[in-house]
Amino acid sequence: MSIGEFFVKLLSLDNPLWYYYPLCLVVGIVYKMTKFDRPRDIIYAALHFFVSVTLGMLALSLVLYLISQYL
């Protein structure tokens, strides 16, 4: 299976990982509400949290996929 097929499977609608996105967003909002007072700061910090965690998880999954395919 190629890297392209990996991303096709990752983005398919029947993938249960779609539950990750709302969960990560809610966790980011709740976590950042404990650190900031103004709603604008909470929104920006929660979006930053969401994007950084999502990109980190995507990079980790890609690395683990490549390790599992080529070892």
PyMOL Python script that loads the backbone (N, CA, C, O; Angstrom):
from pymol import cmd

cmd.read_pdbstr("""\
ATOM      1  N   MET A   1       0.857  -1.178   0.000  1.00  0.00           N
ATOM      2  CA  MET A   1       0.000   0.000   0.000  1.00  0.00           C
ATOM      3  C   MET A   1       0.903   1.242   0.000  1.00  0.00           C
ATOM      4  O   MET A   1       1.882   1.317   0.743  1.00  0.00           O
ATOM      5  N   SER A   2       0.554   2.196  -0.839  1.00  0.00           N
ATOM      6  CA  SER A   2       1.368   3.399  -0.962  1.00  0.00           C
ATOM      7  C   SER A   2       0.913   4.469   0.037  1.00  0.00           C
ATOM      8  O   SER A   2      -0.103   4.317   0.715  1.00  0.00           O
ATOM      9  N   ILE A   3       1.679   5.535   0.108  1.00  0.00           N
ATOM     10  CA  ILE A   3       1.336   6.643   1.005  1.00  0.00           C
ATOM     11  C   ILE A   3       0.027   7.296   0.561  1.00  0.00           C
ATOM     12  O   ILE A   3      -0.757   7.751   1.395  1.00  0.00           O
ATOM     13  N   GLY A   4      -0.208   7.342  -0.741  1.00  0.00           N
ATOM     14  CA  GLY A   4      -1.465   7.893  -1.242  1.00  0.00           C
ATOM     15  C   GLY A   4      -2.673   7.105  -0.757  1.00  0.00           C
ATOM     16  O   GLY A   4      -3.688   7.683  -0.368  1.00  0.00           O
ATOM     17  N   GLU A   5      -2.556   5.790  -0.783  1.00  0.00           N
ATOM     18  CA  GLU A   5      -3.645   4.942  -0.285  1.00  0.00           C
ATOM     19  C   GLU A   5      -3.846   5.126   1.214  1.00  0.00           C
ATOM     20  O   GLU A   5      -4.968   5.048   1.713  1.00  0.00           O
ATOM     21  N   PHE A   6      -2.748   5.372   1.929  1.00  0.00           N
ATOM     22  CA  PHE A   6      -2.838   5.642   3.370  1.00  0.00           C
ATOM     23  C   PHE A   6      -3.716   6.865   3.622  1.00  0.00           C
ATOM     24  O   PHE A   6      -4.593   6.833   4.485  1.00  0.00           O
ATOM     25  N   PHE A   7      -3.483   7.945   2.870  1.00  0.00           N
ATOM     26  CA  PHE A   7      -4.270   9.156   3.060  1.00  0.00           C
ATOM     27  C   PHE A   7      -5.703   8.991   2.575  1.00  0.00           C
ATOM     28  O   PHE A   7      -6.617   9.597   3.134  1.00  0.00           O
ATOM     29  N   VAL A   8      -5.913   8.179   1.544  1.00  0.00           N
ATOM     30  CA  VAL A   8      -7.284   7.915   1.083  1.00  0.00           C
ATOM     31  C   VAL A   8      -8.058   7.181   2.178  1.00  0.00           C
ATOM     32  O   VAL A   8      -9.205   7.524   2.463  1.00  0.00           O
ATOM     33  N   LYS A   9      -7.434   6.175   2.790  1.00  0.00           N
ATOM     34  CA  LYS A   9      -8.097   5.455   3.884  1.00  0.00           C
ATOM     35  C   LYS A   9      -8.314   6.365   5.091  1.00  0.00           C
ATOM     36  O   LYS A   9      -9.329   6.263   5.779  1.00  0.00           O
ATOM     37  N   LEU A  10      -7.354   7.253   5.341  1.00  0.00           N
ATOM     38  CA  LEU A  10      -7.462   8.164   6.478  1.00  0.00           C
ATOM     39  C   LEU A  10      -8.632   9.133   6.306  1.00  0.00           C
ATOM     40  O   LEU A  10      -9.285   9.493   7.285  1.00  0.00           O
ATOM     41  N   LEU A  11      -8.898   9.550   5.084  1.00  0.00           N
ATOM     42  CA  LEU A  11      -9.946  10.541   4.830  1.00  0.00           C
ATOM     43  C   LEU A  11     -11.284   9.928   4.417  1.00  0.00           C
ATOM     44  O   LEU A  11     -12.233  10.664   4.146  1.00  0.00           O
ATOM     45  N   SER A  12     -11.380   8.595   4.362  1.00  0.00           N
ATOM     46  CA  SER A  12     -12.652   7.986   3.980  1.00  0.00           C
ATOM     47  C   SER A  12     -13.704   8.236   5.063  1.00  0.00           C
ATOM     48  O   SER A  12     -13.382   8.340   6.247  1.00  0.00           O
ATOM     49  N   LEU A  13     -14.940   8.328   4.643  1.00  0.00           N
ATOM     50  CA  LEU A  13     -16.027   8.682   5.562  1.00  0.00           C
ATOM     51  C   LEU A  13     -16.354   7.581   6.567  1.00  0.00           C
ATOM     52  O   LEU A  13     -16.934   7.861   7.617  1.00  0.00           O
ATOM     53  N   ASP A  14     -15.996   6.344   6.265  1.00  0.00           N
ATOM     54  CA  ASP A  14     -16.293   5.263   7.210  1.00  0.00           C
ATOM     55  C   ASP A  14     -15.173   5.038   8.222  1.00  0.00           C
ATOM     56  O   ASP A  14     -15.209   4.071   8.982  1.00  0.00           O
ATOM     57  N   ASN A  15     -14.195   5.912   8.236  1.00  0.00           N
ATOM     58  CA  ASN A  15     -13.093   5.814   9.181  1.00  0.00           C
ATOM     59  C   ASN A  15     -13.539   6.350  10.547  1.00  0.00           C
ATOM     60  O   ASN A  15     -14.001   7.488  10.631  1.00  0.00           O
ATOM     61  N   PRO A  16     -13.412   5.559  11.615  1.00  0.00           N
ATOM     62  CA  PRO A  16     -13.842   6.033  12.935  1.00  0.00           C
ATOM     63  C   PRO A  16     -12.960   7.133  13.508  1.00  0.00           C
ATOM     64  O   PRO A  16     -13.301   7.712  14.540  1.00  0.00           O
ATOM     65  N   LEU A  17     -11.846   7.434  12.874  1.00  0.00           N
ATOM     66  CA  LEU A  17     -10.993   8.517  13.360  1.00  0.00           C
ATOM     67  C   LEU A  17     -11.635   9.899  13.177  1.00  0.00           C
ATOM     68  O   LEU A  17     -11.101  10.886  13.682  1.00  0.00           O
ATOM     69  N   TRP A  18     -12.750   9.991  12.479  1.00  0.00           N
ATOM     70  CA  TRP A  18     -13.451  11.276  12.356  1.00  0.00           C
ATOM     71  C   TRP A  18     -13.965  11.738  13.708  1.00  0.00           C
ATOM     72  O   TRP A  18     -14.230  12.926  13.888  1.00  0.00           O
ATOM     73  N   TYR A  19     -14.110  10.833  14.658  1.00  0.00           N
ATOM     74  CA  TYR A  19     -14.514  11.224  16.006  1.00  0.00           C
ATOM     75  C   TYR A  19     -13.414  11.992  16.731  1.00  0.00           C
ATOM     76  O   TYR A  19     -13.672  12.674  17.723  1.00  0.00           O
ATOM     77  N   TYR A  20     -12.186  11.875  16.229  1.00  0.00           N
ATOM     78  CA  TYR A  20     -11.052  12.549  16.840  1.00  0.00           C
ATOM     79  C   TYR A  20     -11.175  14.069  16.772  1.00  0.00           C
ATOM     80  O   TYR A  20     -10.841  14.757  17.737  1.00  0.00           O
ATOM     81  N   TYR A  21     -11.646  14.598  15.657  1.00  0.00           N
ATOM     82  CA  TYR A  21     -11.655  16.044  15.445  1.00  0.00           C
ATOM     83  C   TYR A  21     -12.546  16.801  16.432  1.00  0.00           C
ATOM     84  O   TYR A  21     -12.078  17.767  17.035  1.00  0.00           O
ATOM     85  N   PRO A  22     -13.802  16.408  16.623  1.00  0.00           N
ATOM     86  CA  PRO A  22     -14.588  17.125  17.640  1.00  0.00           C
ATOM     87  C   PRO A  22     -14.052  16.914  19.049  1.00  0.00           C
ATOM     88  O   PRO A  22     -14.106  17.820  19.880  1.00  0.00           O
ATOM     89  N   LEU A  23     -13.535  15.720  19.318  1.00  0.00           N
ATOM     90  CA  LEU A  23     -12.967  15.461  20.640  1.00  0.00           C
ATOM     91  C   LEU A  23     -11.766  16.362  20.906  1.00  0.00           C
ATOM     92  O   LEU A  23     -11.659  16.950  21.982  1.00  0.00           O
ATOM     93  N   CYS A  24     -10.873  16.474  19.947  1.00  0.00           N
ATOM     94  CA  CYS A  24      -9.686  17.318  20.110  1.00  0.00           C
ATOM     95  C   CYS A  24     -10.078  18.783  20.249  1.00  0.00           C
ATOM     96  O   CYS A  24      -9.471  19.508  21.037  1.00  0.00           O
ATOM     97  N   LEU A  25     -11.072  19.228  19.505  1.00  0.00           N
ATOM     98  CA  LEU A  25     -11.518  20.619  19.593  1.00  0.00           C
ATOM     99  C   LEU A  25     -12.117  20.920  20.967  1.00  0.00           C
ATOM    100  O   LEU A  25     -11.830  21.966  21.550  1.00  0.00           O
ATOM    101  N   VAL A  26     -12.936  20.026  21.480  1.00  0.00           N
ATOM    102  CA  VAL A  26     -13.545  20.236  22.800  1.00  0.00           C
ATOM    103  C   VAL A  26     -12.488  20.204  23.897  1.00  0.00           C
ATOM    104  O   VAL A  26     -12.526  21.023  24.815  1.00  0.00           O
ATOM    105  N   VAL A  27     -11.549  19.272  23.810  1.00  0.00           N
ATOM    106  CA  VAL A  27     -10.477  19.214  24.799  1.00  0.00           C
ATOM    107  C   VAL A  27      -9.649  20.492  24.751  1.00  0.00           C
ATOM    108  O   VAL A  27      -9.274  21.027  25.794  1.00  0.00           O
ATOM    109  N   GLY A  28      -9.362  20.984  23.548  1.00  0.00           N
ATOM    110  CA  GLY A  28      -8.608  22.232  23.418  1.00  0.00           C
ATOM    111  C   GLY A  28      -9.339  23.416  24.020  1.00  0.00           C
ATOM    112  O   GLY A  28      -8.723  24.248  24.686  1.00  0.00           O
ATOM    113  N   ILE A  29     -10.634  23.506  23.799  1.00  0.00           N
ATOM    114  CA  ILE A  29     -11.420  24.621  24.354  1.00  0.00           C
ATOM    115  C   ILE A  29     -11.440  24.558  25.875  1.00  0.00           C
ATOM    116  O   ILE A  29     -11.207  25.564  26.546  1.00  0.00           O
ATOM    117  N   VAL A  30     -11.715  23.386  26.414  1.00  0.00           N
ATOM    118  CA  VAL A  30     -11.772  23.254  27.876  1.00  0.00           C
ATOM    119  C   VAL A  30     -10.405  23.523  28.494  1.00  0.00           C
ATOM    120  O   VAL A  30     -10.310  24.200  29.518  1.00  0.00           O
ATOM    121  N   TYR A  31      -9.358  23.006  27.888  1.00  0.00           N
ATOM    122  CA  TYR A  31      -8.010  23.204  28.419  1.00  0.00           C
ATOM    123  C   TYR A  31      -7.617  24.677  28.373  1.00  0.00           C
ATOM    124  O   TYR A  31      -7.042  25.190  29.332  1.00  0.00           O
ATOM    125  N   LYS A  32      -7.913  25.350  27.293  1.00  0.00           N
ATOM    126  CA  LYS A  32      -7.512  26.753  27.172  1.00  0.00           C
ATOM    127  C   LYS A  32      -8.408  27.687  27.987  1.00  0.00           C
ATOM    128  O   LYS A  32      -7.997  28.800  28.315  1.00  0.00           O
ATOM    129  N   MET A  33      -9.626  27.249  28.316  1.00  0.00           N
ATOM    130  CA  MET A  33     -10.480  28.068  29.178  1.00  0.00           C
ATOM    131  C   MET A  33      -9.905  28.176  30.587  1.00  0.00           C
ATOM    132  O   MET A  33     -10.202  29.128  31.308  1.00  0.00           O
ATOM    133  N   THR A  34      -9.087  27.211  30.978  1.00  0.00           N
ATOM    134  CA  THR A  34      -8.465  27.280  32.295  1.00  0.00           C
ATOM    135  C   THR A  34      -7.270  28.223  32.307  1.00  0.00           C
ATOM    136  O   THR A  34      -6.790  28.596  33.377  1.00  0.00           O
ATOM    137  N   LYS A  35      -6.781  28.617  31.126  1.00  0.00           N
ATOM    138  CA  LYS A  35      -5.582  29.436  31.056  1.00  0.00           C
ATOM    139  C   LYS A  35      -5.843  30.891  30.668  1.00  0.00           C
ATOM    140  O   LYS A  35      -5.051  31.771  31.005  1.00  0.00           O
ATOM    141  N   PHE A  36      -6.945  31.151  29.963  1.00  0.00           N
ATOM    142  CA  PHE A  36      -7.226  32.493  29.470  1.00  0.00           C
ATOM    143  C   PHE A  36      -8.578  32.980  29.963  1.00  0.00           C
ATOM    144  O   PHE A  36      -9.451  32.184  30.309  1.00  0.00           O
ATOM    145  N   ASP A  37      -8.742  34.308  29.993  1.00  0.00           N
ATOM    146  CA  ASP A  37      -9.998  34.897  30.460  1.00  0.00           C
ATOM    147  C   ASP A  37     -10.858  35.433  29.322  1.00  0.00           C
ATOM    148  O   ASP A  37     -12.083  35.311  29.356  1.00  0.00           O
ATOM    149  N   ARG A  38     -10.225  36.022  28.320  1.00  0.00           N
ATOM    150  CA  ARG A  38     -10.992  36.632  27.237  1.00  0.00           C
ATOM    151  C   ARG A  38     -11.372  35.598  26.178  1.00  0.00           C
ATOM    152  O   ARG A  38     -10.552  34.752  25.820  1.00  0.00           O
ATOM    153  N   PRO A  39     -12.607  35.656  25.674  1.00  0.00           N
ATOM    154  CA  PRO A  39     -13.052  34.676  24.681  1.00  0.00           C
ATOM    155  C   PRO A  39     -12.174  34.646  23.423  1.00  0.00           C
ATOM    156  O   PRO A  39     -11.935  33.580  22.856  1.00  0.00           O
ATOM    157  N   ARG A  40     -11.698  35.811  22.994  1.00  0.00           N
ATOM    158  CA  ARG A  40     -10.857  35.851  21.797  1.00  0.00           C
ATOM    159  C   ARG A  40      -9.559  35.066  22.018  1.00  0.00           C
ATOM    160  O   ARG A  40      -9.114  34.340  21.129  1.00  0.00           O
ATOM    161  N   ASP A  41      -8.958  35.209  23.188  1.00  0.00           N
ATOM    162  CA  ASP A  41      -7.734  34.467  23.504  1.00  0.00           C
ATOM    163  C   ASP A  41      -8.000  32.965  23.585  1.00  0.00           C
ATOM    164  O   ASP A  41      -7.177  32.157  23.153  1.00  0.00           O
ATOM    165  N   ILE A  42      -9.141  32.604  24.134  1.00  0.00           N
ATOM    166  CA  ILE A  42      -9.508  31.191  24.250  1.00  0.00           C
ATOM    167  C   ILE A  42      -9.666  30.570  22.870  1.00  0.00           C
ATOM    168  O   ILE A  42      -9.184  29.464  22.624  1.00  0.00           O
ATOM    169  N   ILE A  43     -10.340  31.282  21.968  1.00  0.00           N
ATOM    170  CA  ILE A  43     -10.571  30.755  20.621  1.00  0.00           C
ATOM    171  C   ILE A  43      -9.263  30.565  19.873  1.00  0.00           C
ATOM    172  O   ILE A  43      -9.037  29.506  19.286  1.00  0.00           O
ATOM    173  N   TYR A  44      -8.390  31.578  19.884  1.00  0.00           N
ATOM    174  CA  TYR A  44      -7.118  31.466  19.181  1.00  0.00           C
ATOM    175  C   TYR A  44      -6.238  30.365  19.778  1.00  0.00           C
ATOM    176  O   TYR A  44      -5.612  29.600  19.045  1.00  0.00           O
ATOM    177  N   ALA A  45      -6.195  30.290  21.083  1.00  0.00           N
ATOM    178  CA  ALA A  45      -5.373  29.266  21.732  1.00  0.00           C
ATOM    179  C   ALA A  45      -5.933  27.863  21.472  1.00  0.00           C
ATOM    180  O   ALA A  45      -5.170  26.920  21.262  1.00  0.00           O
ATOM    181  N   ALA A  46      -7.252  27.726  21.485  1.00  0.00           N
ATOM    182  CA  ALA A  46      -7.861  26.419  21.228  1.00  0.00           C
ATOM    183  C   ALA A  46      -7.635  25.989  19.778  1.00  0.00           C
ATOM    184  O   ALA A  46      -7.390  24.811  19.518  1.00  0.00           O
ATOM    185  N   LEU A  47      -7.712  26.916  18.843  1.00  0.00           N
ATOM    186  CA  LEU A  47      -7.433  26.578  17.448  1.00  0.00           C
ATOM    187  C   LEU A  47      -5.964  26.202  17.260  1.00  0.00           C
ATOM    188  O   LEU A  47      -5.646  25.268  16.524  1.00  0.00           O
ATOM    189  N   HIS A  48      -5.083  26.924  17.921  1.00  0.00           N
ATOM    190  CA  HIS A  48      -3.665  26.582  17.848  1.00  0.00           C
ATOM    191  C   HIS A  48      -3.418  25.198  18.432  1.00  0.00           C
ATOM    192  O   HIS A  48      -2.667  24.408  17.861  1.00  0.00           O
ATOM    193  N   PHE A  49      -4.036  24.903  19.551  1.00  0.00           N
ATOM    194  CA  PHE A  49      -3.932  23.582  20.175  1.00  0.00           C
ATOM    195  C   PHE A  49      -4.438  22.508  19.210  1.00  0.00           C
ATOM    196  O   PHE A  49      -3.778  21.488  19.014  1.00  0.00           O
ATOM    197  N   PHE A  50      -5.598  22.734  18.614  1.00  0.00           N
ATOM    198  CA  PHE A  50      -6.207  21.772  17.705  1.00  0.00           C
ATOM    199  C   PHE A  50      -5.306  21.496  16.506  1.00  0.00           C
ATOM    200  O   PHE A  50      -5.075  20.342  16.146  1.00  0.00           O
ATOM    201  N   VAL A  51      -4.803  22.557  15.895  1.00  0.00           N
ATOM    202  CA  VAL A  51      -3.961  22.382  14.706  1.00  0.00           C
ATOM    203  C   VAL A  51      -2.643  21.700  15.060  1.00  0.00           C
ATOM    204  O   VAL A  51      -2.211  20.791  14.352  1.00  0.00           O
ATOM    205  N   SER A  52      -2.008  22.120  16.134  1.00  0.00           N
ATOM    206  CA  SER A  52      -0.718  21.529  16.476  1.00  0.00           C
ATOM    207  C   SER A  52      -0.856  20.064  16.890  1.00  0.00           C
ATOM    208  O   SER A  52      -0.024  19.241  16.508  1.00  0.00           O
ATOM    209  N   VAL A  53      -1.871  19.727  17.648  1.00  0.00           N
ATOM    210  CA  VAL A  53      -2.061  18.331  18.051  1.00  0.00           C
ATOM    211  C   VAL A  53      -2.454  17.479  16.842  1.00  0.00           C
ATOM    212  O   VAL A  53      -1.983  16.350  16.704  1.00  0.00           O
ATOM    213  N   THR A  54      -3.304  18.004  15.975  1.00  0.00           N
ATOM    214  CA  THR A  54      -3.718  17.247  14.792  1.00  0.00           C
ATOM    215  C   THR A  54      -2.546  17.007  13.854  1.00  0.00           C
ATOM    216  O   THR A  54      -2.384  15.897  13.347  1.00  0.00           O
ATOM    217  N   LEU A  55      -1.729  18.017  13.614  1.00  0.00           N
ATOM    218  CA  LEU A  55      -0.564  17.828  12.746  1.00  0.00           C
ATOM    219  C   LEU A  55       0.451  16.886  13.388  1.00  0.00           C
ATOM    220  O   LEU A  55       1.078  16.087  12.693  1.00  0.00           O
ATOM    221  N   GLY A  56       0.616  16.973  14.690  1.00  0.00           N
ATOM    222  CA  GLY A  56       1.513  16.054  15.382  1.00  0.00           C
ATOM    223  C   GLY A  56       1.033  14.614  15.285  1.00  0.00           C
ATOM    224  O   GLY A  56       1.828  13.704  15.051  1.00  0.00           O
ATOM    225  N   MET A  57      -0.260  14.408  15.463  1.00  0.00           N
ATOM    226  CA  MET A  57      -0.817  13.055  15.360  1.00  0.00           C
ATOM    227  C   MET A  57      -0.725  12.538  13.923  1.00  0.00           C
ATOM    228  O   MET A  57      -0.472  11.353  13.711  1.00  0.00           O
ATOM    229  N   LEU A  58      -0.927  13.402  12.950  1.00  0.00           N
ATOM    230  CA  LEU A  58      -0.806  13.006  11.554  1.00  0.00           C
ATOM    231  C   LEU A  58       0.639  12.612  11.235  1.00  0.00           C
ATOM    232  O   LEU A  58       0.874  11.602  10.572  1.00  0.00           O
ATOM    233  N   ALA A  59       1.593  13.396  11.699  1.00  0.00           N
ATOM    234  CA  ALA A  59       3.000  13.075  11.465  1.00  0.00           C
ATOM    235  C   ALA A  59       3.372  11.753  12.152  1.00  0.00           C
ATOM    236  O   ALA A  59       4.070  10.924  11.569  1.00  0.00           O
ATOM    237  N   LEU A  60       2.912  11.566  13.368  1.00  0.00           N
ATOM    238  CA  LEU A  60       3.200  10.325  14.083  1.00  0.00           C
ATOM    239  C   LEU A  60       2.588   9.121  13.371  1.00  0.00           C
ATOM    240  O   LEU A  60       3.232   8.079  13.251  1.00  0.00           O
ATOM    241  N   SER A  61       1.359   9.257  12.902  1.00  0.00           N
ATOM    242  CA  SER A  61       0.726   8.134  12.206  1.00  0.00           C
ATOM    243  C   SER A  61       1.434   7.831  10.896  1.00  0.00           C
ATOM    244  O   SER A  61       1.557   6.665  10.520  1.00  0.00           O
ATOM    245  N   LEU A  62       1.901   8.855  10.193  1.00  0.00           N
ATOM    246  CA  LEU A  62       2.625   8.636   8.953  1.00  0.00           C
ATOM    247  C   LEU A  62       3.960   7.936   9.215  1.00  0.00           C
ATOM    248  O   LEU A  62       4.331   7.023   8.478  1.00  0.00           O
ATOM    249  N   VAL A  63       4.671   8.347  10.239  1.00  0.00           N
ATOM    250  CA  VAL A  63       5.942   7.706  10.587  1.00  0.00           C
ATOM    251  C   VAL A  63       5.717   6.244  10.970  1.00  0.00           C
ATOM    252  O   VAL A  63       6.445   5.362  10.516  1.00  0.00           O
ATOM    253  N   LEU A  64       4.717   5.992  11.799  1.00  0.00           N
ATOM    254  CA  LEU A  64       4.440   4.612  12.203  1.00  0.00           C
ATOM    255  C   LEU A  64       3.986   3.760  11.019  1.00  0.00           C
ATOM    256  O   LEU A  64       4.321   2.578  10.939  1.00  0.00           O
ATOM    257  N   TYR A  65       3.230   4.355  10.105  1.00  0.00           N
ATOM    258  CA  TYR A  65       2.810   3.640   8.898  1.00  0.00           C
ATOM    259  C   TYR A  65       4.027   3.269   8.053  1.00  0.00           C
ATOM    260  O   TYR A  65       4.144   2.137   7.584  1.00  0.00           O
ATOM    261  N   LEU A  66       4.929   4.229   7.862  1.00  0.00           N
ATOM    262  CA  LEU A  66       6.110   3.968   7.051  1.00  0.00           C
ATOM    263  C   LEU A  66       7.007   2.916   7.703  1.00  0.00           C
ATOM    264  O   LEU A  66       7.571   2.067   7.013  1.00  0.00           O
ATOM    265  N   ILE A  67       7.137   2.971   9.020  1.00  0.00           N
ATOM    266  CA  ILE A  67       7.919   1.952   9.721  1.00  0.00           C
ATOM    267  C   ILE A  67       7.300   0.571   9.538  1.00  0.00           C
ATOM    268  O   ILE A  67       8.011  -0.404   9.297  1.00  0.00           O
ATOM    269  N   SER A  68       5.976   0.487   9.651  1.00  0.00           N
ATOM    270  CA  SER A  68       5.321  -0.805   9.540  1.00  0.00           C
ATOM    271  C   SER A  68       5.376  -1.354   8.116  1.00  0.00           C
ATOM    272  O   SER A  68       5.354  -2.570   7.928  1.00  0.00           O
ATOM    273  N   GLN A  69       5.447  -0.487   7.118  1.00  0.00           N
ATOM    274  CA  GLN A  69       5.487  -0.955   5.740  1.00  0.00           C
ATOM    275  C   GLN A  69       6.878  -1.359   5.291  1.00  0.00           C
ATOM    276  O   GLN A  69       7.021  -2.269   4.474  1.00  0.00           O
ATOM    277  N   TYR A  70       7.889  -0.711   5.802  1.00  0.00           N
ATOM    278  CA  TYR A  70       9.227  -0.911   5.263  1.00  0.00           C
ATOM    279  C   TYR A  70      10.188  -1.637   6.211  1.00  0.00           C
ATOM    280  O   TYR A  70      11.387  -1.691   5.937  1.00  0.00           O
ATOM    281  N   LEU A  71       9.704  -2.177   7.283  1.00  0.00           N
ATOM    282  CA  LEU A  71      10.554  -3.010   8.145  1.00  0.00           C
ATOM    283  C   LEU A  71      10.203  -4.460   8.034  1.00  0.00           C
ATOM    284  O   LEU A  71      10.820  -5.296   8.693  1.00  0.00           O
TER     285      LEU A  71
END
""", "prot")
cmd.dss("prot")
cmd.show_as("cartoon", "prot")
cmd.util.cbc("prot")
cmd.orient("prot")
